[in-house]
Amino acid sequence: MATTTTAPGSGPTPAPPSAVARLRAVARGGFGLLGPRHGHHALPTEQMDTLALPIGDDGVVVGVDAQDHPAVLGFNRPTPYDVLLIGGLWTAQVIALRASATGARVAVETGRAAAWAQLVQALGVGPSGMSVHDVGRVPPQGASAGSPVLVVRDCGMRPPRGRVVSGPWQSVLTLLPYLSPVAPRLVRQARLVGVQRVSPDEAAQIGRLLGLPRGDVESLPTLADGVTLWCAERDRQYVMTRATDAENGLLGTARRMD
């Protein structure tokens, strides 16, 4: 170990350079190797508004908004989530396909099993697959964080109260082809409502149920095939669903009528 000597009337004699180097090496050894030197990450204050973090954007891409940005619905949730779609079977089936692609199991409750047969054949049955059940015959799904479930209720104009309801990691999407007497109850129950093209009279009723402004009410009878107005508690967004080539092969082009 290097030492220093003190002469009368003088300060300590500096240690030789080699000793200083060894001391620095010992000190550095306790903190690992020194990394490369980089400049600090800095952003001018006037550019702060350009920062954006993708928080809460995981889920099913149901289409694009007016700015051509992806519109995403998060079905896989630890809390109950009910969605009502007043629209066509085509859109509900696209959503089911894409939910399956995210790893969810899809259980369909329907009185027209033949309309879902192609999807079952394409997806198979089991994990990340699809099962079809008669109305009122959906068994418990055993949803969990590792195996989330989307239940699609395609039960006509007057769907009965479901045996399997929404719960943790199990969302329910109810399809109404048109407005019906049960619509007010389903709207109150739903946390998200999607509306496709409807008649002017239906648009007026939906406007009252959802508290829509006049412009949205007037636009509903004119919506193109594949366009949905999605309404949450405080938000409204028009979304265009565009099918992929594979979806077109299974389901055909977008349509409101079945």
HELIX and SHEET records of a PDB file:
HELIX    1   1 PRO A   17  GLY A   29  1                                  13    
HELIX    2   2 THR A   45  THR A   50  5                                   6    
HELIX    3   3 LEU A   89  ALA A  101  1                                  13    
HELIX    4   4 ALA A  113  TRP A  116  5                                   4    
HELIX    5   5 ALA A  117  LEU A  123  1                                   7    
HELIX    6   6 ALA A  183  GLN A  189  1                                   7    
HELIX    7   7 PRO A  200  LEU A  210  1                                  11    
HELIX    8   8 ARG A  214  SER A  219  1                                   6    
HELIX    9   9 LEU A  220  THR A  222  5                                   3    
HELIX   10  10 ASP A  245  LEU A  251  1                                   7    
SHEET    1   A 2 VAL A  60  VAL A  64  0                                        
SHEET    2   A 2 PRO A  70  LEU A  73 -1                                        
SHEET    1   B 8 MET A 130  HIS A 133  0                                        
SHEET    2   B 8 ARG A 105  THR A 110  1                                        
SHEET    3   B 8 VAL A 149  ASP A 154  1                                        
SHEET    4   B 8 GLN A 170  LEU A 176  1                                        
SHEET    5   B 8 TYR A  81  ILE A  86  1                                        
SHEET    6   B 8 LEU A 192  VAL A 195  1                                        
SHEET    7   B 8 VAL A 227  CYS A 231 -1                                        
SHEET    8   B 8 ARG A 236  MET A 240 -1                                        
END                                                                             
